[in-house]
Amino acid sequence: MTKLISILSFALLLYSGCNVYAPKQVSDERLTDFIDPFIGTAYHGHTYPGAAFPFGQIQLSPDNGTQGWDWCSGYHYSDSIVAGFSHLHLSGTGIGDLADISLLPVTTEVTFQEGEKNSDFVSRYAGKYKHDQEVAKPGYYAVTLKNNGVKAEFTVTERAGLHRYSFPEGGENNLLINLGFAINWDKPYQTSLNVVDSLLVTGSRLSHGWAADQHVFFAVRFSKPIIKSKITNVGGKGRTVGCLKFNEKQVLAKVGISSVSIENAIANLDISLSGWDFEATQKAASDSWEKELSKIRIQSNDPAQKTIFYTSLYHTMVAPALFSDSNGEFKGVKGDVQKANGYNRYTVFSLWDTYRALHPLFTLTQQSKVNDMVKSMLDHYKQSGLLPVWELEGNETFCMVGNHSIPVIAEAILKGIGDFDHQLAFEAMKVTSMNDRDGMGLYDKLGYMPADKVQQSVAKSLEVAIDDWSMASVAQKLNKTEDAAYFNKRADSYKAYFDKETGFMRGKLSNGQWTTPFDPAFSNHEGSDYTEGNAWQYLWLVPQNVIGLIDLLGGKELFANKLDQLFKVEEGVKGEKASSDISGLIGAYAHGNEPGHHTTFLFNYAGRAWRTQELNRQIQTTMYTNKPDGLCGNEDCGQMSAWYIFSAMGFYPVNPSELKYQFGSPCVQEAKLEVAKGKYFTMKAPQASVTNKYIQEVKLNGKVLNRSFITHQEIIDGGILEFNMGAEPNKELFK
């Protein structure tokens, strides 16, 4: 009888769907089917839905032509206008740029009016659409414009974009090529458009914007002949617009770009896309995505969770983007022609965001590209004398704070990735660390950056201290003991900002006094001691020495109590000019902004790992969804998604240079990670569910782990990590 009851109980448990794991074995399952590129295109996600290739040179996507913060990628889900389809896009940034070389199908006669503004011209011919007429998949985007009936389809290769326009009966078959300024935030200062023959158009667009001097040369090959063309400068110099007329009702266009020359653009196009088979090109792009996505295979009973996971993984691979041409050439920092010998040069390094989780993810899944990315950073150093801060299309933007190329390079050295020159890398890291930029000279001289001389001084110093710790770790590995001691000392500079009276990191003036007035919830985007945040959020930005921070706050119990307060503050952010980036709030914790991404994991260090676990489940289930507004803040070139990828697997790199990953709460039942060809690391959490969020026990290769982390080497070695999950916290775990 007892046996019968047990069997019945188990059957009822399975039937109840309490997310008890019953793995699905679907041999023909295609991971690309779970991708929804519209996720993040609403609210403040700032992503785009268009066709992209993994880390490819072209991102072919629609642009609304609307000016505004939520249109940084060129597209926002709230819009219904298409100003054009362009070839370069930023994913999830807080500043807009790119949207270069824009094409737009038009079925009416096109006229140019003298003195007309470019923006007015574009709005006269802009397409209109509804979302039920859009389709977005990895490597493919399509929309049927409701005002003229044109079906526009796009796919990509690594270096080329392929357009297919199907025009309706009864109208004209025109394509506008817009090199003006109405699409995004930058302004062209020199443009050219040349109809070489009936099947080839070439040109250039040089612009000033976030990328101070961006060069885009392009070539367009058409499947059908141009029967008529007209080109004009709408609105004055640098605003070139062309209209190309065709006889046929279906026209394909192949587009290649280059930062160097039209000749290179043609070569990129012809090498990367030799034929005209749209379906075959689309399938090849989809297959490339499938290959990359397959590096992490999860098992879950919830299709929505798979969509969130694999769309997140997709978003981690649209940037950085390929920058060097097929012959290795690319635009240098000073505008000259440079050449990448033996590696691919990448661009779009949003390092203040991505050093935290995106680049650590690459060390597990994209090791060859890590090598090329580090070489790209070292090339930047050789050209400019400093490592990149926020590099964009061969330009240094100096956006955000810190020197976060340093931990990315340090991670590669410490993890033994790549064949780049370690001595050159150390030189570049040290020179950049010692450069008197953005308050760094005062930081080195005084041990802190005075708030009366340096805006956002607390944030800048705390970020630099993290860089210093990784610098010291590399120095130690390379047997540079004096440098190691020096940078270890600088890594402790966070202590200079701690005010025992208030229990927060505060701005300090040149005379040693604290800045006043002080409210830990106050934030001012236009000028304060913090970058896109407040004192509540920046108190915890000491991932390089959590034990030291615990000591400052009076020990584990007081530390954990204070950390718990962070998530319970009733008014977490104050100030009329607080940054819009402070989003995804739980109390004062802001998941929508990167400086806090490690914070929930800090409970592990203070004996309350169960609190890390329940907060992570809350974030996983409320701040990541499968809807267009499914991101609670800017995607920031993959960082927001990288947090989810790690967290869903149950571990996270609190301090990447430490080569450890702190345990959180896995929300998928299994994740099989390909760490080398034919070699796998598998995470299993069969009981994981919305309610079963608490770790009861952890085993690595069958042995119980009595620590709150797993090392990078243990993951790379392969094996099985098992989480026993339950609905009640194990408060003795990792004590």
C-alpha positions in Angstrom: 0.0 0.0 0.0 2.8 2.4 0.9 4.5 1.7 -2.4 1.2 2.3 -4.3 0.8 5.7 -2.5 4.3 6.7 -3.4 3.7 5.9 -7.1 0.4 7.8 -7.1 2.1 10.7 -5.4 4.9 10.9 -7.9 2.4 10.6 -10.8 0.3 13.5 -9.4 3.5 15.6 -8.9 4.4 15.1 -12.6 0.8 15.9 -13.7 0.6 19.0 -11.6 3.2 20.7 -13.8 5.0 22.1 -10.8 7.9 22.6 -13.3 9.3 19.2 -12.2 11.7 18.5 -14.9 10.8 15.9 -17.6 13.4 16.6 -20.3 12.2 16.8 -23.9 14.4 15.1 -26.4 13.7 16.8 -29.7 16.3 15.8 -32.2 15.2 18.1 -34.9 14.6 21.1 -32.6 16.0 24.3 -34.2 17.2 26.9 -31.7 16.7 29.8 -34.1 12.9 29.1 -33.9 13.1 30.4 -30.3 14.6 33.8 -31.2 12.4 36.9 -31.2 14.4 39.9 -32.4 11.5 42.2 -31.3 12.3 41.6 -27.6 13.9 44.8 -26.4 12.5 47.0 -29.1 10.0 48.6 -26.8 10.4 50.4 -23.4 14.1 51.3 -23.0 15.6 48.2 -24.5 17.0 50.1 -27.6 17.4 47.0 -29.7 16.6 46.6 -33.4 14.7 43.8 -35.2 16.6 43.7 -38.4 18.8 41.1 -40.1 22.2 40.5 -38.6 25.0 37.9 -38.9 26.9 36.7 -35.8 29.4 39.5 -35.1 29.0 40.5 -38.7 29.9 43.7 -40.5 26.4 44.6 -41.5 23.2 45.0 -39.4 20.4 45.6 -41.9 17.3 47.0 -40.1 14.5 49.5 -40.5 14.7 53.0 -39.2 11.8 55.1 -38.1 13.5 58.4 -38.7 12.3 59.6 -35.3 14.6 61.6 -33.1 14.6 60.6 -29.4 16.4 58.6 -26.7 14.3 55.5 -27.2 15.2 55.5 -30.9 19.0 55.0 -30.4 18.9 51.9 -32.5 16.9 53.6 -35.2 13.7 51.7 -34.3 11.2 51.6 -31.5 8.2 49.3 -31.3 5.8 52.2 -30.6 6.5 53.7 -34.1 4.8 52.9 -37.4 6.9 54.8 -39.9 9.8 53.6 -42.0 12.2 56.3 -43.1 14.5 53.7 -44.7 16.4 50.4 -44.3 20.0 51.0 -43.4 23.2 48.9 -42.9 24.8 49.8 -39.5 23.0 49.7 -36.2 23.8 49.9 -32.5 22.1 47.4 -30.1 20.9 48.7 -26.8 23.1 51.8 -26.4 22.1 55.0 -24.7 23.3 57.2 -27.5 22.3 57.1 -31.1 24.5 56.9 -34.2 25.0 54.9 -37.4 21.9 54.0 -39.6 24.2 54.5 -42.6 23.3 54.0 -46.3 19.5 54.0 -46.2 17.3 52.5 -49.0 13.6 53.0 -49.2 11.1 51.6 -51.8 8.6 54.2 -53.3 5.8 53.6 -55.7 5.0 57.2 -56.6 7.0 59.7 -58.7 9.8 61.2 -56.7 10.4 65.0 -56.9 13.1 67.1 -55.3 12.1 70.6 -54.0 14.7 73.3 -53.9 15.6 74.2 -50.3 13.6 71.3 -48.8 14.9 69.9 -45.6 16.1 66.4 -45.8 13.8 65.4 -43.0 10.8 66.8 -44.8 11.8 64.9 -48.0 12.1 61.7 -46.1 8.7 62.1 -44.4 7.0 62.7 -47.7 8.1 59.3 -48.9 8.3 57.3 -45.7 6.6 53.9 -45.5 3.9 53.0 -43.0 3.5 49.6 -41.4 1.7 47.6 -38.8 3.4 45.0 -36.6 1.3 42.2 -38.0 3.0 42.8 -41.3 6.5 42.4 -39.9 8.6 39.2 -39.6 11.9 39.1 -37.8 14.2 36.0 -37.5 17.9 35.5 -37.0 19.4 36.8 -40.3 16.0 37.8 -41.8 13.6 40.8 -41.6 10.5 41.5 -43.7 7.8 44.1 -43.8 4.9 44.9 -46.1 4.4 48.7 -46.3 0.7 49.4 -46.0 0.8 52.8 -47.8 2.3 51.5 -51.0 2.0 47.7 -50.8 5.8 47.0 -51.2 7.1 43.9 -49.6 10.6 44.5 -48.4 12.8 41.6 -47.3 16.4 41.5 -46.0 19.0 39.0 -45.2 22.8 39.1 -44.6 26.1 37.4 -44.9 29.2 38.1 -42.8 30.0 41.2 -44.9 27.0 41.9 -47.2 23.3 42.7 -47.1 20.8 41.4 -49.5 17.5 43.3 -50.2 14.5 42.0 -52.0 11.7 44.4 -53.0 8.4 43.2 -54.4 6.5 46.1 -55.9 2.7 45.9 -56.4 1.0 46.4 -59.8 0.0 49.8 -60.8 2.7 52.0 -59.3 6.3 53.0 -60.0 9.2 50.9 -59.0 11.6 53.3 -57.3 14.3 53.1 -54.7 15.6 56.0 -52.7 19.1 56.0 -51.5 19.4 58.5 -48.6 22.8 59.7 -47.4 21.3 62.6 -45.4 20.8 63.1 -41.7 17.1 62.4 -41.0 17.6 58.8 -40.0 19.6 59.0 -36.8 21.7 61.4 -34.6 24.8 62.0 -36.7 25.4 64.6 -39.4 27.2 63.9 -42.7 29.8 66.3 -43.8 30.6 64.7 -47.2 28.6 62.3 -49.3 28.8 60.9 -52.8 26.5 58.8 -55.0 27.5 57.5 -58.4 25.6 55.4 -60.9 28.5 53.5 -62.4 26.3 51.5 -64.8 22.7 50.1 -64.9 23.6 47.5 -62.3 26.1 49.1 -60.0 25.9 52.2 -57.7 28.7 53.3 -55.4 29.2 56.1 -53.0 30.4 57.3 -49.6 29.1 58.9 -46.4 31.5 60.7 -44.0 29.8 62.0 -40.9 30.3 63.6 -37.4 28.4 62.1 -34.5 29.0 60.0 -31.5 31.7 58.5 -33.7 33.5 61.8 -34.3 34.7 60.9 -37.8 32.9 57.9 -39.3 33.7 56.8 -42.9 31.4 54.5 -44.8 32.0 53.6 -48.4 29.5 51.4 -50.2 28.6 49.5 -53.3 25.2 48.3 -54.4 24.7 45.7 -57.2 21.2 45.3 -58.6 19.6 42.2 -60.1 17.7 44.3 -62.6 18.8 47.3 -64.6 18.2 50.9 -63.5 16.3 52.6 -66.3 16.4 56.1 -64.9 18.2 57.9 -62.1 18.4 61.3 -60.5 20.7 62.5 -57.7 20.5 65.8 -55.7 21.8 67.4 -52.6 18.6 68.0 -50.6 19.1 70.7 -48.0 22.6 71.5 -49.0 26.1 70.1 -48.8 26.5 66.6 -47.6 22.8 65.7 -48.0 22.9 63.5 -51.1 19.7 61.7 -52.1 19.2 59.6 -55.2 16.2 58.0 -56.9 16.6 54.9 -59.0 13.8 53.7 -61.2 13.3 50.1 -62.4 11.0 48.4 -64.9 10.6 45.1 -63.0 8.3 44.4 -60.1 10.9 42.5 -58.1 14.3 44.0 -57.6 17.2 42.5 -55.5 20.0 44.6 -54.2 23.3 43.4 -52.8 25.2 45.9 -50.6 28.7 45.9 -49.3 30.4 48.5 -47.1 33.9 49.5 -46.0 35.5 52.1 -43.8 38.3 52.4 -46.3 37.2 52.6 -49.9 34.6 51.8 -52.6 37.0 49.2 -54.0 37.0 47.4 -50.6 33.2 47.6 -50.4 33.0 46.0 -53.8 35.4 43.3 -52.8 33.6 42.6 -49.5 30.3 42.3 -51.4 31.6 40.1 -54.2 33.6 37.8 -51.9 30.8 37.4 -49.3 27.8 37.3 -51.6 28.5 36.0 -55.1 25.0 34.9 -56.2 21.4 36.1 -56.1 19.6 33.2 -54.3 17.8 35.0 -51.5 16.4 31.8 -49.8 19.9 30.1 -49.9 21.5 33.3 -48.4 18.8 33.5 -45.7 19.3 29.8 -44.8 23.1 30.2 -44.6 22.6 33.1 -42.2 20.1 31.1 -40.1 22.5 28.2 -40.1 25.3 30.4 -38.9 23.1 31.5 -36.0 22.1 27.9 -35.3 25.8 27.0 -35.0 26.5 29.8 -32.5 23.4 29.2 -30.5 24.2 25.5 -30.2 27.2 26.3 -28.0 24.7 26.4 -25.1 21.9 23.9 -25.2 19.3 24.2 -22.5 16.4 22.0 -21.5 13.2 23.5 -20.2 9.5 22.7 -20.2 8.6 26.3 -20.8 8.8 27.6 -24.5 8.7 31.2 -23.2 11.7 30.6 -21.1 13.5 29.2 -24.1 12.6 32.3 -26.1 14.0 34.5 -23.4 17.2 32.5 -23.1 18.0 32.1 -26.7 17.0 35.7 -27.7 19.3 36.8 -24.9 22.1 34.6 -26.4 21.3 36.1 -29.8 21.7 39.6 -28.4 25.1 38.8 -27.0 26.4 38.1 -30.6 25.4 41.2 -32.6 28.3 43.2 -31.1 31.2 43.7 -31.2 30.9 43.9 -35.0 33.4 43.1 -37.7 35.3 46.2 -38.9 38.2 45.1 -41.0 37.5 44.3 -44.7 38.1 41.1 -46.5 41.7 42.2 -47.2 42.2 43.2 -43.6 42.1 47.0 -44.1 40.1 49.3 -41.9 39.9 53.0 -41.0 42.5 53.9 -38.3 41.9 56.1 -35.3 43.5 59.0 -37.1 41.6 58.5 -40.4 44.4 56.6 -42.2 44.3 53.1 -43.6 45.3 50.4 -41.2 45.6 46.6 -41.7 44.8 43.7 -39.5 47.3 41.0 -40.2 46.3 37.6 -39.2 43.1 38.6 -37.2 39.8 40.2 -37.6 39.5 43.8 -36.4 36.3 44.4 -34.4 34.4 47.6 -33.4 31.6 48.7 -31.1 33.2 48.1 -27.7 30.8 49.2 -25.0 33.3 48.3 -22.3 31.8 50.0 -19.2 28.8 47.7 -19.7 30.3 44.6 -21.2 33.4 43.9 -19.1 31.0 42.7 -16.4 29.4 39.6 -18.0 29.5 39.8 -21.9 33.2 39.4 -22.3 33.4 36.7 -19.5 30.7 34.8 -21.5 32.9 35.1 -24.6 35.8 33.4 -22.7 33.6 30.4 -22.5 31.9 30.4 -25.9 34.0 32.6 -28.3 37.6 32.1 -27.4 39.0 32.7 -30.9 37.0 36.0 -31.1 38.3 37.0 -27.6 41.8 36.7 -29.1 40.8 39.0 -32.0 39.0 41.4 -29.8 42.1 41.8 -27.5 44.2 42.3 -30.6 41.8 45.0 -31.8 42.2 46.7 -28.4 46.0 46.5 -28.6 45.9 47.9 -32.1 43.9 50.8 -30.8 46.6 51.3 -28.2 49.4 51.2 -30.8 47.6 53.9 -32.9 46.4 56.2 -30.1 48.7 55.5 -27.1 45.7 54.3 -24.9 43.5 51.3 -24.8 39.9 52.0 -25.9 37.3 53.2 -23.5 34.2 53.1 -25.8 35.4 52.5 -29.4 33.0 53.1 -32.3 33.7 52.7 -36.0 37.4 53.5 -35.6 36.8 56.4 -33.2 37.3 56.8 -29.4 34.2 58.3 -27.8 35.6 58.3 -24.2 32.0 57.5 -23.2 31.4 56.3 -19.6 34.0 55.9 -16.9 36.9 53.6 -16.1 39.5 51.8 -18.3 37.6 48.6 -18.9 39.7 47.3 -21.7 42.0 46.4 -18.8 39.9 43.7 -17.1 38.9 42.2 -20.5 42.6 41.8 -21.5 43.5 40.7 -18.0 40.8 38.0 -18.2 42.2 36.7 -21.4 45.7 36.5 -20.0 44.7 34.9 -16.7 42.5 32.4 -18.5 45.2 31.5 -21.0 43.2 32.6 -24.1 44.8 33.7 -27.4 48.2 34.2 -28.9 48.5 38.0 -28.5 51.6 39.6 -27.1 51.4 39.5 -23.2 54.2 42.0 -22.8 52.6 44.5 -25.2 49.3 43.9 -23.4 50.8 44.7 -20.0 52.5 47.8 -21.4 49.2 49.0 -22.8 47.4 48.3 -19.6 50.0 50.1 -17.5 50.3 53.1 -19.7 46.5 53.4 -19.8 46.3 53.1 -16.0 48.9 55.8 -15.5 47.6 58.2 -18.0 46.3 61.5 -16.6 42.9 61.4 -18.1 39.5 62.1 -16.5 40.9 62.7 -13.0 43.4 59.8 -13.1 46.3 62.1 -12.2 44.6 63.2 -9.0 43.6 59.7 -8.3 47.2 58.6 -8.4 48.5 61.6 -6.4 45.9 61.8 -3.7 44.5 58.3 -3.6 41.1 59.6 -4.7 39.5 62.0 -7.2 38.3 65.2 -5.5 34.6 65.9 -6.2 35.2 69.6 -6.6 37.5 68.9 -9.5 36.1 65.7 -11.1 32.5 65.1 -11.9 31.2 61.6 -11.0 34.3 61.2 -8.9 33.0 58.3 -6.8 31.9 56.2 -9.7 35.1 56.9 -11.7 37.4 56.0 -8.8 35.5 52.8 -7.9 35.6 51.6 -11.5 39.3 52.4 -11.8 40.0 50.4 -8.6 38.4 47.4 -10.2 40.7 47.8 -13.2 43.7 48.2 -10.9 42.9 44.9 -9.2 42.9 43.1 -12.5 46.1 44.9 -13.5 47.7 43.7 -10.3 46.7 40.1 -11.0 48.3 40.2 -14.4 51.4 41.8 -13.0 51.6 38.9 -10.5 51.2 36.3 -13.2 54.0 38.0 -15.3 56.3 38.2 -12.2 56.2 41.9 -12.1 56.1 42.1 -8.3 56.6 45.9 -7.9 53.8 46.6 -10.3 51.6 44.1 -8.5 52.1 45.7 -5.2 51.5 49.2 -6.6 48.3 48.3 -8.3 47.0 46.2 -5.4 47.4 49.3 -3.2 45.5 51.4 -5.7 42.8 48.8 -5.9 42.1 49.5 -2.2 41.4 53.2 -2.9 37.6 52.6 -2.5 38.2 52.9 1.2 38.9 56.6 0.8 35.2 57.2 -0.2 33.6 55.3 2.7 31.9 57.5 5.3 31.5 55.6 8.5 28.9 58.0 9.8 26.4 57.5 6.9 27.6 54.1 5.8 28.0 55.0 2.2 30.5 55.9 -0.5 30.6 59.7 -0.7 32.2 62.4 -2.7 35.3 63.9 -1.1 36.5 67.4 -1.7 40.1 68.5 -2.1 40.2 69.6 1.5 39.1 66.1 2.6 35.6 67.1 3.6 32.5 65.2 2.3 30.3 66.8 -0.3 27.0 68.1 1.1 24.0 67.9 1.2 23.9 64.1 1.2 20.9 61.9 0.4 21.9 58.3 -0.6 18.8 58.1 -2.9 19.5 61.3 -4.8 20.7 61.2 -8.4 21.4 63.9 -10.9 22.3 62.8 -14.5 23.7 66.3 -15.3 26.3 66.2 -12.5 26.9 64.3 -9.3 29.3 62.1 -7.5 27.9 59.0 -9.3 27.5 57.9 -12.9 23.8 57.1 -13.7 23.2 56.1 -10.1 23.2 57.1 -6.5 25.0 56.2 -3.2 22.7 53.3 -2.6 23.8 51.6 -5.8 27.5 52.5 -5.8 28.1 51.4 -2.2 28.5 47.8 -3.5 30.8 48.4 -6.4 33.8 46.7 -4.9 33.7 43.3 -6.5 37.5 43.0 -6.3 37.4 43.0 -2.5 34.0 42.1 -1.1 35.6 40.9 2.1 37.2 44.3 2.6 33.8 46.0 2.0 32.3 43.7 4.6 34.9 44.8 7.1 34.1 48.5 6.3 30.5 47.9 7.0 31.2 46.1 10.4 31.2 42.4 9.5 29.0 39.9 7.7 25.8 40.5 9.7 25.8 44.3 9.4 26.9 44.0 5.7 24.0 41.6 4.9 21.5 43.8 6.7 22.6 46.9 4.8 22.5 45.0 1.5 19.0 43.8 2.3 18.0 47.4 2.9 19.0 48.2 -0.7 16.2 46.0 -1.9 13.6 47.4 0.5 14.1 51.2 0.3 10.7 52.7 -0.4 12.0 55.6 -2.6 15.1 54.1 -4.2 15.8 57.1 -6.5 15.2 60.8 -6.0 15.9 63.8 -8.1 14.1 65.5 -11.0 17.1 65.0 -13.2 17.9 61.4 -12.3 19.1 59.4 -15.2 16.5 57.5 -17.2 19.0 54.6 -17.2 18.1 53.9 -13.6 15.4 51.4 -14.2 14.3 47.9 -13.2 14.1 48.9 -9.6 13.7 46.6 -6.6 13.9 49.2 -3.8 17.0 51.1 -4.7 18.6 48.3 -6.7 18.5 49.1 -10.5 18.8 46.0 -12.7 18.3 48.2 -15.8 21.8 49.7 -15.3 25.1 47.8 -15.3 26.9 48.8 -12.1 24.5 46.8 -10.0 24.6 43.6 -12.0 26.8 41.8 -9.5 25.0 43.1 -6.4 22.5 40.3 -5.7 25.4 37.8 -5.6 27.1 39.6 -2.7 24.9 37.8 -0.1 27.0 34.7 -0.9 29.9 36.4 0.9 28.0 37.1 4.0 26.3 33.8 4.8 22.9 34.5 3.2 23.2 32.7 -0.1 19.5 32.0 0.0 18.8 35.7 -0.4 20.9 35.8 -3.6 18.8 32.9 -4.9 15.4 34.4 -4.3 16.4 37.8 -5.6 17.8 36.3 -8.8 14.6 34.4 -9.4 12.7 37.6 -8.9 14.8 39.3 -11.5 14.8 36.4 -13.9 11.0 36.2 -13.9 9.9 39.8 -13.7 12.6 41.7 -15.7 13.1 39.4 -18.6 10.0 38.5 -20.7 9.3 37.4 -24.3 7.5 40.6 -25.1 8.9 43.7 -27.0 9.2 45.4 -23.6 10.9 42.4 -22.2 14.1 44.2 -21.1 13.9 46.5 -18.1 16.7 48.8 -19.4 19.1 49.4 -22.2 20.5 46.1 -23.7 23.9 47.8 -23.9 25.5 45.7 -26.6 24.7 42.4 -24.9 25.4 43.0 -21.2 21.8 42.9 -20.1 21.4 39.6 -21.9 24.7 38.2 -20.7 23.5 38.6 -17.1 20.5 36.5 -17.9 22.5 33.8 -19.7 24.8 33.3 -16.7 22.1 33.7 -14.1 19.8 31.2 -15.8 22.6 28.6 -15.7 23.1 29.4 -12.0 26.4 31.2 -11.7 27.8 34.7 -12.4 31.3 36.4 -12.7 31.1 38.9 -9.8 34.8 39.9 -10.4 35.7 38.4 -13.8 39.5 38.7 -13.3 39.2 36.5 -10.2 38.3 33.6 -12.4 35.4 32.5 -10.2 31.7 32.4 -10.8 29.3 32.9 -7.8 26.3 30.6 -7.5 22.9 32.2 -7.9 19.7 30.3 -8.7 19.4 28.3 -12.0 16.1 28.7 -13.7 16.6 26.2 -16.5 16.7 22.5 -15.8 19.8 21.8 -17.8 22.4 23.8 -19.7 25.1 22.0 -21.8 27.9 24.3 -22.6 30.4 23.5 -25.3 33.7 24.7 -23.8 35.9 23.3 -26.5 35.3 21.2 -29.6 33.7 18.0 -28.5 34.1 19.0 -24.8 31.1 19.9 -22.6 30.3 21.4 -19.2 26.8 20.5 -18.1 24.7 22.2 -15.4 21.7 20.2 -14.1 18.9 21.5 -11.9 16.0 19.1 -12.5 13.8 20.5 -9.8 14.3 24.2 -10.7 11.1 26.2 -11.1 9.6 29.5 -10.2 9.0 28.3 -6.7 12.0 25.9 -6.4 14.5 28.7 -6.4 16.6 27.8 -3.4 19.7 25.6 -3.6 19.7 22.7 -1.1 23.0 21.2 -2.2 25.6 21.6 -5.0 27.7 18.8 -6.5 30.5 19.0 -9.0 31.2 15.7 -10.7 29.4 13.9 -7.9 31.2 15.6 -5.0 29.5 18.0 -2.7 30.7 21.6 -3.0 30.9 23.5 0.3 31.6 26.8 -1.3 29.5 29.4 -3.1 31.4 29.4 -6.4 32.9 27.4 -9.2 36.2 28.3 -10.9 36.7 29.0 -14.5 39.1 26.1 -14.8 36.5 23.7 -13.4 34.1 24.8 -16.1 36.7 24.5 -18.9 37.7 21.1 -17.6 34.2 19.9 -18.4 32.0 17.7 -16.2 28.7 18.0 -14.4 27.5 20.6 -12.0 24.3 19.5 -10.2 22.0 21.8 -8.2 19.5 20.2 -5.8 16.7 22.8 -5.7 13.8 23.3 -3.3 11.0 25.7 -2.3 12.4 26.5 1.1 15.7 28.3 1.8 18.7 26.3 3.1 20.0 29.0 5.4 23.0 27.0 6.4 24.3 26.7 2.8 27.8 28.2 2.2 28.0 29.6 5.8 
